[in-house]
């Protein structure tokens, strides 16, 4: 395993919380992402569905993070929060376009490209496989606190203190050298 693959996940620095399940029609644990979840192939946020979260959950947040990006700080592909507790599924494509799959009141912040939407995998050619960590956070408050001008890091700061549960699903993607 390379040093790159040992980079921690964003919630490795958070206190332990209850775990629950997240599944997807588009992402399989440890498998290669489908073309739709790749920037050059569709740039479409995946379907996600979750269950078994703590009873006290008042809202959810969803993130996608690449800890293996050659930036020294990883790369945030998607951050959305204030998803009502009654919503336990996002359809494919909810993170872009007209956001038709997001419930009213959900808040999108900029990804590391600077856009307020999902951006698909785009690792540099020859950089090896990158992990794309889709995390659903159960939050004990209806509103997380930040607004749509917050950075993913500021959202993560709030999640560190307000998350009461967490589920993750990790897909991988690689662009081979010379591609």
NUTORKE-367868 format. One record per residue (C-alpha): residue number from 1; residue in three letters; y, z, x. Coordinates in steps of 0.2 Angstrom, whole numbers, plus 5000, padded with zeros to 4 digits. Layout:
+-----+------+------+------+------+
! seq ! type !    v !    w !    u !
+-----+------+------+------+------+
! NUM !  ALA !    Y !    Z !    X !
...
+-----+------+------+------+------+
//
This chain:
+-----+------+------+------+------+
! seq ! type !    v !    w !    u !
+-----+------+------+------+------+
!   1 !  UNK ! 5000 ! 5000 ! 5000 !
!   2 !  UNK ! 5017 ! 4995 ! 5007 !
!   3 !  UNK ! 5032 ! 5007 ! 5008 !
!   4 !  UNK ! 5040 ! 4997 ! 4994 !
!   5 !  UNK ! 5026 ! 5002 ! 4982 !
!   6 !  UNK ! 5029 ! 5020 ! 4986 !
!   7 !  UNK ! 5046 ! 5020 ! 4979 !
!   8 !  UNK ! 5047 ! 5033 ! 4965 !
!   9 !  UNK ! 5049 ! 5030 ! 4947 !
!  10 !  UNK ! 5066 ! 5035 ! 4939 !
!  11 !  UNK ! 5058 ! 5049 ! 4929 !
!  12 !  UNK ! 5049 ! 5056 ! 4944 !
!  13 !  UNK ! 5065 ! 5067 ! 4946 !
!  14 !  UNK ! 5066 ! 5073 ! 4929 !
!  15 !  UNK ! 5058 ! 5089 ! 4923 !
!  16 !  UNK ! 5040 ! 5088 ! 4915 !
!  17 !  UNK ! 5041 ! 5084 ! 4896 !
!  18 !  UNK ! 5028 ! 5080 ! 4883 !
!  19 !  UNK ! 5019 ! 5063 ! 4885 !
!  20 !  UNK ! 5015 ! 5051 ! 4871 !
!  21 !  UNK ! 5009 ! 5033 ! 4869 !
!  22 !  UNK ! 5018 ! 5016 ! 4870 !
!  23 !  UNK ! 5009 ! 5000 ! 4868 !
!  24 !  UNK ! 5015 ! 4982 ! 4868 !
!  25 !  UNK ! 5009 ! 4965 ! 4862 !
!  26 !  UNK ! 5018 ! 4958 ! 4877 !
!  27 !  UNK ! 5015 ! 4970 ! 4892 !
!  28 !  UNK ! 4998 ! 4977 ! 4898 !
!  29 !  UNK ! 4997 ! 4992 ! 4909 !
!  30 !  UNK ! 4996 ! 4985 ! 4927 !
!  31 !  UNK ! 4995 ! 4967 ! 4922 !
!  32 !  UNK ! 5006 ! 4953 ! 4927 !
!  33 !  UNK ! 5021 ! 4950 ! 4915 !
!  34 !  UNK ! 5020 ! 4936 ! 4903 !
!  35 !  UNK ! 5032 ! 4921 ! 4906 !
!  36 !  UNK ! 5043 ! 4927 ! 4891 !
!  37 !  UNK ! 5047 ! 4943 ! 4901 !
!  38 !  UNK ! 5053 ! 4934 ! 4916 !
!  39 !  UNK ! 5071 ! 4929 ! 4919 !
!  40 !  UNK ! 5066 ! 4910 ! 4922 !
!  41 !  UNK ! 5053 ! 4909 ! 4909 !
!  42 !  UNK ! 5061 ! 4917 ! 4893 !
!  43 !  UNK ! 5071 ! 4932 ! 4897 !
!  44 !  UNK ! 5064 ! 4941 ! 4881 !
!  45 !  UNK ! 5062 ! 4959 ! 4879 !
!  46 !  UNK ! 5044 ! 4964 ! 4875 !
!  47 !  UNK ! 5037 ! 4971 ! 4859 !
!  48 !  UNK ! 5035 ! 4990 ! 4861 !
!  49 !  UNK ! 5027 ! 5002 ! 4849 !
!  50 !  UNK ! 5025 ! 5021 ! 4851 !
!  51 !  UNK ! 5017 ! 5036 ! 4843 !
!  52 !  UNK ! 5012 ! 5054 ! 4846 !
!  53 !  UNK ! 5030 ! 5059 ! 4851 !
!  54 !  UNK ! 5036 ! 5077 ! 4849 !
!  55 !  UNK ! 5040 ! 5083 ! 4831 !
!  56 !  UNK ! 5057 ! 5088 ! 4836 !
!  57 !  UNK ! 5062 ! 5070 ! 4841 !
!  58 !  UNK ! 5079 ! 5065 ! 4834 !
!  59 !  UNK ! 5081 ! 5048 ! 4843 !
!  60 !  UNK ! 5074 ! 5037 ! 4856 !
!  61 !  UNK ! 5079 ! 5028 ! 4872 !
!  62 !  UNK ! 5071 ! 5013 ! 4880 !
!  63 !  UNK ! 5073 ! 5007 ! 4898 !
!  64 !  UNK ! 5066 ! 4995 ! 4910 !
!  65 !  UNK ! 5067 ! 4998 ! 4928 !
!  66 !  UNK ! 5061 ! 4989 ! 4944 !
!  67 !  UNK ! 5059 ! 5003 ! 4957 !
!  68 !  UNK ! 5054 ! 4990 ! 4970 !
!  69 !  UNK ! 5070 ! 4979 ! 4970 !
!  70 !  UNK ! 5076 ! 4978 ! 4987 !
!  71 !  UNK ! 5093 ! 4987 ! 4984 !
!  72 !  UNK ! 5089 ! 5004 ! 4990 !
!  73 !  UNK ! 5092 ! 5010 ! 4972 !
!  74 !  UNK ! 5080 ! 4999 ! 4961 !
!  75 !  UNK ! 5086 ! 4988 ! 4947 !
!  76 !  UNK ! 5089 ! 4992 ! 4929 !
!  77 !  UNK ! 5084 ! 4978 ! 4918 !
!  78 !  UNK ! 5087 ! 4986 ! 4901 !
!  79 !  UNK ! 5094 ! 5002 ! 4894 !
!  80 !  UNK ! 5096 ! 5006 ! 4875 !
!  81 !  UNK ! 5098 ! 5023 ! 4867 !
!  82 !  UNK ! 5102 ! 5031 ! 4850 !
!  83 !  UNK ! 5087 ! 5023 ! 4842 !
!  84 !  UNK ! 5084 ! 5033 ! 4826 !
!  85 !  UNK ! 5069 ! 5044 ! 4826 !
!  86 !  UNK ! 5062 ! 5034 ! 4811 !
!  87 !  UNK ! 5061 ! 5018 ! 4822 !
!  88 !  UNK ! 5044 ! 5018 ! 4832 !
!  89 !  UNK ! 5044 ! 4999 ! 4836 !
!  90 !  UNK ! 5055 ! 4986 ! 4843 !
!  91 !  UNK ! 5050 ! 4968 ! 4841 !
!  92 !  UNK ! 5050 ! 4955 ! 4855 !
!  93 !  UNK ! 5068 ! 4949 ! 4858 !
!  94 !  UNK ! 5076 ! 4965 ! 4851 !
!  95 !  UNK ! 5085 ! 4967 ! 4868 !
!  96 !  UNK ! 5095 ! 4951 ! 4867 !
!  97 !  UNK ! 5103 ! 4937 ! 4857 !
!  98 !  UNK ! 5110 ! 4944 ! 4841 !
!  99 !  UNK ! 5100 ! 4960 ! 4844 !
! 100 !  UNK ! 5092 ! 4957 ! 4826 !
! 101 !  UNK ! 5077 ! 4969 ! 4831 !
! 102 !  UNK ! 5088 ! 4984 ! 4835 !
! 103 !  UNK ! 5092 ! 4996 ! 4822 !
! 104 !  UNK ! 5110 ! 5000 ! 4817 !
! 105 !  UNK ! 5118 ! 5013 ! 4829 !
! 106 !  UNK ! 5107 ! 5009 ! 4844 !
! 107 !  UNK ! 5118 ! 5008 ! 4860 !
! 108 !  UNK ! 5115 ! 4995 ! 4873 !
! 109 !  UNK ! 5123 ! 4997 ! 4891 !
! 110 !  UNK ! 5124 ! 4985 ! 4905 !
! 111 !  UNK ! 5109 ! 4980 ! 4915 !
! 112 !  UNK ! 5112 ! 4979 ! 4934 !
! 113 !  UNK ! 5117 ! 4960 ! 4932 !
! 114 !  UNK ! 5132 ! 4967 ! 4922 !
! 115 !  UNK ! 5126 ! 4961 ! 4904 !
! 116 !  UNK ! 5123 ! 4972 ! 4889 !
! 117 !  UNK ! 5105 ! 4965 ! 4886 !
! 118 !  UNK ! 5088 ! 4964 ! 4893 !
! 119 !  UNK ! 5086 ! 4953 ! 4908 !
! 120 !  UNK ! 5068 ! 4948 ! 4914 !
! 121 !  UNK ! 5059 ! 4950 ! 4930 !
! 122 !  UNK ! 5067 ! 4940 ! 4945 !
! 123 !  UNK ! 5060 ! 4947 ! 4961 !
! 124 !  UNK ! 5065 ! 4938 ! 4977 !
! 125 !  UNK ! 5052 ! 4926 ! 4983 !
! 126 !  UNK ! 5040 ! 4933 ! 4996 !
! 127 !  UNK ! 5045 ! 4951 ! 4992 !
! 128 !  UNK ! 5028 ! 4956 ! 4985 !
! 129 !  UNK ! 5024 ! 4962 ! 4968 !
! 130 !  UNK ! 5037 ! 4972 ! 4959 !
! 131 !  UNK ! 5033 ! 4985 ! 4945 !
! 132 !  UNK ! 5043 ! 4984 ! 4929 !
! 133 !  UNK ! 5043 ! 5001 ! 4921 !
! 134 !  UNK ! 5046 ! 5001 ! 4902 !
! 135 !  UNK ! 5049 ! 5019 ! 4897 !
! 136 !  UNK ! 5052 ! 5026 ! 4879 !
! 137 !  UNK ! 5061 ! 5043 ! 4879 !
! 138 !  UNK ! 5060 ! 5055 ! 4864 !
! 139 !  UNK ! 5077 ! 5064 ! 4863 !
! 140 !  UNK ! 5080 ! 5080 ! 4855 !
! 141 !  UNK ! 5097 ! 5075 ! 4849 !
! 142 !  UNK ! 5102 ! 5061 ! 4837 !
! 143 !  UNK ! 5115 ! 5055 ! 4849 !
! 144 !  UNK ! 5112 ! 5055 ! 4868 !
! 145 !  UNK ! 5131 ! 5056 ! 4872 !
! 146 !  UNK ! 5137 ! 5041 ! 4882 !
! 147 !  UNK ! 5144 ! 5026 ! 4875 !
! 148 !  UNK ! 5141 ! 5007 ! 4878 !
! 149 !  UNK ! 5152 ! 5007 ! 4893 !
! 150 !  UNK ! 5140 ! 5020 ! 4902 !
! 151 !  UNK ! 5130 ! 5014 ! 4917 !
! 152 !  UNK ! 5111 ! 5016 ! 4917 !
! 153 !  UNK ! 5113 ! 5030 ! 4929 !
! 154 !  UNK ! 5124 ! 5040 ! 4917 !
! 155 !  UNK ! 5111 ! 5037 ! 4903 !
! 156 !  UNK ! 5097 ! 5043 ! 4915 !
! 157 !  UNK ! 5108 ! 5059 ! 4919 !
! 158 !  UNK ! 5109 ! 5063 ! 4900 !
! 159 !  UNK ! 5090 ! 5059 ! 4898 !
! 160 !  UNK ! 5086 ! 5071 ! 4912 !
! 161 !  UNK ! 5093 ! 5085 ! 4901 !
! 162 !  UNK ! 5090 ! 5079 ! 4883 !
! 163 !  UNK ! 5073 ! 5070 ! 4884 !
! 164 !  UNK ! 5059 ! 5080 ! 4876 !
! 165 !  UNK ! 5045 ! 5067 ! 4878 !
! 166 !  UNK ! 5041 ! 5051 ! 4888 !
! 167 !  UNK ! 5030 ! 5037 ! 4887 !
! 168 !  UNK ! 5028 ! 5023 ! 4900 !
! 169 !  UNK ! 5020 ! 5006 ! 4902 !
! 170 !  UNK ! 5021 ! 4997 ! 4919 !
! 171 !  UNK ! 5019 ! 4978 ! 4921 !
! 172 !  UNK ! 5020 ! 4968 ! 4937 !
! 173 !  UNK ! 5028 ! 4952 ! 4943 !
! 174 !  UNK ! 5029 ! 4943 ! 4959 !
! 175 !  UNK ! 5037 ! 4927 ! 4966 !
! 176 !  UNK ! 5027 ! 4921 ! 4980 !
! 177 !  UNK ! 5036 ! 4914 ! 4996 !
! 178 !  UNK ! 5040 ! 4896 ! 4995 !
! 179 !  UNK ! 5040 ! 4896 ! 4976 !
+-----+------+------+------+------+
//
